């Protein structure tokens, strides 16, 4: 089985959502003083490649730590979206060529190519976002989650977080943001896992996201 890492590296200088404090990775114990190394990690719950829970926006909805582990593993499909430019909506036409597989998938991962701007100003500008129709399809077809290689699924200018609210208000679905390496997966269904940190009252958490492909 071939494993492809879809996760951005957490560093002190990594891109974070505008207004969010960057991570702190402080060496708390050293080999010289303590005989071992230990790092104090301090970062927001929506740092790097991470997952949003319904509790992120709604106090009466499900927390990540309340979801079964099965929520974070399943069949996934990469949706090619390289043809969409900055600020454009990804509509159902993107799913049309692969609709049969999309219906079968637990997770849809949208490959816009925006991860190539990681660490650059363009990453925080206008990027392609899913249409409301695509979000409704994800809900109606019972998807476990949607994933994106962008910093969000709503435009930066949308302070109301319209797409987040539509998805997270209705059922237990997760949103995965800041994915990378989606271009390395290819076509067809594959086994996907995005396992979040399990902490109390989890509104979101960094994940280690991987694609597991059968060797040919």
Phi, psi and omega in degrees: 000135179264129181251126177246123180280125182252020192249133173283146180284133175277121178222167180291340183249015184288159174294138174228160181301138182310129181095351180266140177287138179291164181294154171240125178241093188258127176289113184266329178225145182237160177299318185293319184269321189244350181085002178202164177251137175217142184243132173273117182261131177222111179202160180288157186291346180246045181263141174063209175289111189217173184235135174263136174259160174306328180295344179303322183242344186228117185294342181258009183257181191284137176269155179302319183291347177270348181278144175292153180301333180298339179297336190257006182226140177171186178283135182231161177220133174275128177260113180293124182225023182296340183283350182268135182265184182303126176081358182276153179269136174272111183262184181295343177297335178290332181272341187306315182293340183234027189301319181299316179290323179298321178297327184277337186287150172274328181233139171246125182247118187266115182265096179267344184085003184291344178296344177291345179264005180307127182087000180244160183299327182300336183297333184261005180271212176281133180224161179296143179228153178289147175287163176296329178295320177296319178297318179294322176300317180299321179290312185293331181267006172072033180295146174284328182189163173239141181232150185217149176263034178235172183282348179194172176255353172251150175303147178308324183284347183274087181291342178280350178051055187304312183289319175304313184294320178300313183289311191279346182278343194252326182202174181279091177230149179245154178242126181247127184237159179065038173287164176214169177065020179294339179287349184267359187269317182090195184268165175092167179283149178210166179276129184235142175220134175223097188261116182276157170302140181256101179228164185294138177055050186281113175273342179182170181193148170301148179232156165256104184263133180220149170255134181245111186249141176289132178291138180276000000 
